[in-house]
Amino acid sequence: MGWISGEQLERDHRGLRNVCAADGHEGTERTPLALTDEGIRVHAFHFSEPDAVFQPQQDADEDVA
């Protein structure tokens, strides 16, 4: 489990826990949300877009070279 930012925590408290911070659409089984390295939830597909500005959150146990 990753950490969430203060910004995401505020979104959660406003009922936006399952809403993408990038595009405002809900996460679904086909388009799940994932945490960015900044601790906000966005659709996982945003990580692989050609002009991606989001990076996935690294696991704490994962070796980073």
C-alpha positions in Angstrom: 0.0 0.0 0.0 1.4 3.4 -1.0 1.1 6.8 0.7 -1.3 9.5 -0.3 -0.7 13.2 -0.4 -2.5 15.8 1.7 -4.2 16.9 -1.6 -5.5 13.4 -2.2 -6.6 13.1 1.4 -8.7 16.2 1.0 -10.2 14.8 -2.2 -11.0 11.6 -0.4 -12.8 13.5 2.4 -14.9 15.4 -0.3 -16.1 12.0 -1.6 -13.7 11.9 -4.6 -11.7 8.8 -3.5 -12.6 6.9 -6.8 -12.3 9.9 -9.1 -9.2 10.5 -11.2 -7.4 13.7 -10.3 -6.2 14.1 -13.9 -9.5 13.8 -15.8 -12.3 13.8 -13.3 -13.7 10.4 -14.4 -14.4 7.6 -12.0 -12.1 4.6 -11.8 -13.7 1.3 -13.0 -12.6 -2.3 -13.3 -11.6 -1.5 -16.9 -9.9 1.8 -16.0 -8.5 1.4 -12.5 -6.9 4.1 -10.5 -3.3 3.9 -9.3 -1.2 6.2 -7.1 1.4 8.5 -8.7 4.8 9.2 -7.2 3.2 12.4 -5.8 0.6 10.4 -3.9 -2.5 11.2 -6.0 -4.9 8.8 -7.7 -5.1 8.8 -11.5 -6.1 6.2 -14.1 -3.3 3.7 -14.6 -3.3 4.4 -18.4 -2.2 8.0 -17.7 1.3 6.6 -16.9 1.7 5.3 -20.5 0.4 8.2 -22.5 2.8 9.7 -25.0 3.1 13.0 -23.0 2.8 11.4 -19.6 3.4 13.8 -16.7 2.6 11.1 -14.1 4.9 8.5 -12.8 3.7 5.4 -10.8 4.5 5.2 -7.2 7.3 2.8 -6.4 6.9 0.1 -3.9 8.9 0.7 -0.7 10.4 -2.8 -1.1 11.4 -2.3 -4.7 15.0 -1.6 -5.5 15.5 1.6 -7.4 18.6 1.9 -9.5 
